[in-house]
Every structure is written in structure tokens, then in C-alpha cells.
Amino acid sequence: MNERQDPYDPYAAQEQQLIGYDAYGRPVYGQVPVQPAAPAQQYEQQQYGCDYQGYGQQPPQQQQYYAPQPAAQEYGQQDYAQAPGYGYDTQQTQQWIPQQVAPQQAPEQAAPEPAAAEPPAPAGRRTAQVPEPRRPDGEPEAGRDYRTEMFAFIDQPDEDSEDVIDWLKFTESRTERREEARRRGRNRVVALIVVLALFVVGGLGYLWYAGKLPFLDRPGQDKSGATAAAGAQKRDMIVVHLHNTKKGGTSSALLVDNVTTKQGATVLLPNALGVTNQDGSATALGKAVEEGGLGTREALDSVLGTQIGGTWRLDTPFLENLVELVGGIEVDTDTAVPADDAAKTPAVAQGQKQSLSGPMAVAYATYRGQGEPETKQLERVGKVLQAVLRKVPSDPKAAAVTVESIGQILDPALNAQTLGALLARLGEHAKVGAYRTDLLAVKADGTLTDEANKKVVKEVLGGSVAAAQPGASPRVGLKDATGDEKTQVAAKATLLNGGYTFVDGGKADKTAAASQITYQDDAQRDRAIEVAKTLGLPETVVKKAENVVNAEVVVILGKDYKAS
């Protein structure tokens, strides 16, 4: 038995007995070992859980123990998975392999033989090679302690993973915010385009309905022109004469309610406006009002081609009462009015939205600075009237009570109920901003300017040849282009004697060699021919054209006219 037997040789297994298995599960053959000493057995059982008491036939000195290294050090986890025929867990840390040693001559103790002195295997036998486990350099062979943290696993969390996740979340949220901002911006642009489109469509629709689109006519619209359409509108108007009972003087204006367009207007009438007395003589509007105003409304209808519904004489004390009854007014004053102790008028400051009491409103409306034209004072009257209308009650009955509370005796043709209803409607227009104030411009001779005739008379007042009262004499306008005042007076007398209503058109800007008679409506052609015969002019001077004077027939008197 001095020879060392190959424990893996199958032939040797016939002479020896199975004594155990190695770390790889292969059988190990040899003589039955003697029961090992108690410490070794205790160590085996506690460390590995293997009991070899059934093999206690060999003395302990014939066993040599090795502390094998874990298989993970030799091959690693992948090497063991690839080893043929073995599927042991790599986490097993220690195994023991019994080795056969030659006995000593002395029976007391057998010395272990070094592995390097192992004799070669007998001839004819195969030697099984047991792979030696690898171990790191400088690490002791036995007594190694393997811990879980020595192994790295794929699913082990990385301490930087949370930072990466937070960064990804931040990047994602920032991108979402940018996309949301872009989406909101696109929605705003689309909404703006829709609003602009609706605004354009609405504006075009209004212009189409009002007949102000030159390239598109509304069905049923009168195509004769905007002037005819303006004249067809329904208007209610009255004339107001403000009498200054302290300093003297008058101021006149028309209050116009356009029922069709639901708009209001104040048309300021200069005192220099030329009108015709009942006897046919020419006079200024201011003078006619101061003389009592008899026939003034009819004279204005003749000049302007309007139908004035009544006359409201408003003395300054009644204006003061009216302003107090409505609770005062606010006016944008264009100048400061000094106090007048003699007239007992208070001072008025200059500025926007000045609060005026009754006496202050009268002082501002009647104030005319030194060297100022009449039109400046007339504009102040218009501001006060519009401010009063903004404070008049919207209820017609309440407005009528306000008018009655003034204590004024009205014209029989214009009672408190009619005046109150008109003021209530005009107040509604003034409250919503559908109100305007226009000055009727006149020349030095009292005749209307061409611009005033076109814009104010025809657009605001609706004055036209068709507006003359039924049964009235034909209105004939006369504009002198001869440069001779005597010739004009002679032509005027001829027309009045012929039964025509004379409308003074003033003097032309330049003289003309030939006379001309114009009409706008085809129905007036025969009447224009009659006027030519009355003046002793040939029929060839009559033609259809726009009248420069607000009358049915207009005569432009040239140098070819010979007074009879």
C-alpha cells in the first residue's frame, strides 16, 4: 500500500472501496479510512454537513485535508456553466478531497506527503486530471472569506440611476412645456385670424346693407345715388332759438332725429344765413328771429329744403332751469369764462369734463370773446345742448315732465309731450355716442357754401327738391355770375313776380358769359323751361345737372341776361 492509488481509475476501484466523491461529484476509491478525530468530524459536520462515520476503518493519520478554492476563482461563473457534466452552484465555498498516503513505519502518526512527491500512476492505468482552482496572486490558500458584495450582478442598482431619471424627467417636462407653448401660440393665431375675418365680413355686410359699396348693389336699393337714399330717410326735427335775456342776441340750431339710421344731430345755424320774409324780401336769420320769428320756420324750409316740425324758443333762464333739473352737465370747455358781476354770471374754468351748473352753463353758452367770430360762440351752444340731451330721461313721459317743470310757455304747435318725446329719443342717441354736431357754413352774403349744401343739407338734414311741402310754389335758386348787382336784383324780382319761391344762391366765384339753368329730376324739366321763358332766356340753356343751390331749378345768371 505504499504505492499511491489513482482514485479515479476504474480498475483500481475493483480492489478498493468507494470512500466518497470529489468536488465535481466524481467517485473516489481507496481503502476505507479510519474514523477521523473528533475535531475534524465536528468541523466537517458544522462546515459542510457531511457525515462519514460509516467509513471509520482507517486511522486519521492516513487522511490529508485540503481546503479547495471556490470554483468561481478557477473558471468563474461562466466556466462552471460550460464544464461538461457538472451543474453545481458556484456559491459553494469549501470542499474536502481525501487523498491516499503511504503509512509510516511508526504507528503513532502518519506524516502527509507533499503533492509534488506523488509517484506516477502505474502503467496501463488512466489518470484522471483534477483541475486545480485558480486563486488570486498573493492571497492565502485557505481561510478565505467570500462575501456577497464581492460579486457584481447585472441588476444591481446604480447610485447614479436616479440622477439620470431625474434629468430625463426634466428634459421631458421641458419639451412638453415648449410644445404646449407652441400649441397655445398656434391657437391664438388661429383665433386672431377668425376674429379678423368676422370683422371684415361684418364690415362688408354693413357697407353692402347701407349701399356704400360702389361695385355691389343691395337688392331693392335705389341706384339713383347716395343723395337720393339719404333724402328717403325719415327725420324728425325742430328749430331751437336761444334768447339771451341779459345781454341780448339769439342763437339758432336744428335738433334732428334720424329715425331710419337711429342717429341724432345738432345743426348750428349762423345768424348770417339768408332767408326770405313773408313779403319776399331777403333778410338774415338772426334779424328775423329777433323781430319775432314769424314765418322763420317756413323760410328755413325754403332755403334748406327741409320739413321742420316745430319751433322751440328757449330763453336763458329756462335753459338754466333745465340744466338744474337734469342735475348739472359735463362739458369740455375750450376757453375760460371770467365772472361777470354786472350780469351775475359765474366763472367757468377751461378743461375737459368740467361740471357746470345752470348759471355756469348759460354763461359758457352765451360767451363770445373779444375778436372771436360768431361761429365760436355758436359751437359752445352746441356743446351745452348735447350735454343736456345726455342727461334727459330716456322715458318719454319722464322727459315730458321735465319739460313741463321748466315753467315755459311753449309754441302751440309744439306741446310738452311732443317735445319731451323728441328730447328723449335724441338723449338715447347722445348716450350711446350716435350723435354729431355740424356747423352750417355760409358765405358773407348769407348763402350756403357748396360744401355745406352737399354734406350738411343733403346728408344730415336730408334736404332735397322733393322735400318741399306739397302745394308750395316751385323753389328757384339764383346764383349771380354777371358781376352786376343790379342785374341780380332785377332777375330776383322777375322770379318773384312769376310766382316762384326765391332761393338766394349768392354770387358765383367768377363771372360767366352765358347763362345756364339746371335741374336734377326729370320731372322738373318742363318747369326749368318755364323759368327760362320767364327770364327771357332761350330753351337751349336748360340742361340736366347737379344743382349748386338746394332748389328744384337753379339759375346761373350770365352776362347774356338782359334785364327788362
HELIX and SHEET records of a PDB file:
HELIX    1   1 ALA A   12  GLN A   14  5                                   3    
HELIX    2   2 ALA A   38  GLN A   47  1                                  10    
HELIX    3   3 GLN A   53  TYR A   55  5                                   3    
HELIX    4   4 PRO A   60  GLN A   62  5                                   3    
HELIX    5   5 ALA A   71  GLU A   74  1                                   4    
HELIX    6   6 GLY A   76  GLN A   82  1                                   7    
HELIX    7   7 ALA A  115  ALA A  117  5                                   3    
HELIX    8   8 THR A  148  MET A  150  5                                   3    
HELIX    9   9 SER A  161  TYR A  209  1                                  49    
HELIX   10  10 ALA A  226  GLY A  231  1                                   6    
HELIX   11  11 LEU A  285  GLU A  290  1                                   6    
HELIX   12  12 THR A  296  LEU A  304  1                                   9    
HELIX   13  13 THR A  316  LEU A  325  1                                  10    
HELIX   14  14 GLY A  358  ALA A  365  1                                   8    
HELIX   15  15 GLU A  374  LYS A  391  1                                  18    
HELIX   16  16 PRO A  396  SER A  405  1                                  10    
HELIX   17  17 ALA A  416  LYS A  431  1                                  16    
HELIX   18  18 ASP A  450  GLU A  451  1                                   2    
HELIX   19  19 ALA A  452  VAL A  460  3                                   9    
HELIX   20  20 VAL A  465  ALA A  467  5                                   3    
HELIX   21  21 GLU A  485  ASN A  497  1                                  13    
HELIX   22  22 ASP A  522  GLN A  524  5                                   3    
HELIX   23  23 ARG A  525  LEU A  535  1                                  11    
HELIX   24  24 GLU A  539  VAL A  541  5                                   3    
SHEET    1   A 2 GLN A  17  TYR A  21  0                                        
SHEET    2   A 2 PRO A  27  GLY A  30 -1                                        
SHEET    1   B 5 THR A 311  ASP A 315  0                                        
SHEET    2   B 5 ARG A 235  HIS A 243  1                                        
SHEET    3   B 5 THR A 250  ASN A 258 -1                                        
SHEET    4   B 5 GLN A 263  LEU A 269 -1                                        
SHEET    5   B 5 TYR A 435  LEU A 439  1                                        
SHEET    1   C 2 GLY A 274  THR A 276  0                                        
SHEET    2   C 2 ALA A 282  ALA A 284 -1                                        
SHEET    1   D 2 ILE A 329  THR A 333  0                                        
SHEET    2   D 2 GLY A 351  LEU A 356 -1                                        
SHEET    1   E 5 THR A 501  LYS A 507  0                                        
SHEET    2   E 5 ARG A 475  ASP A 480  1                                        
SHEET    3   E 5 VAL A 553  LEU A 557  1                                        
SHEET    4   E 5 GLN A 516  TYR A 519 -1                                        
SHEET    5   E 5 VAL A 542  LYS A 544  1                                        
END                                                                             
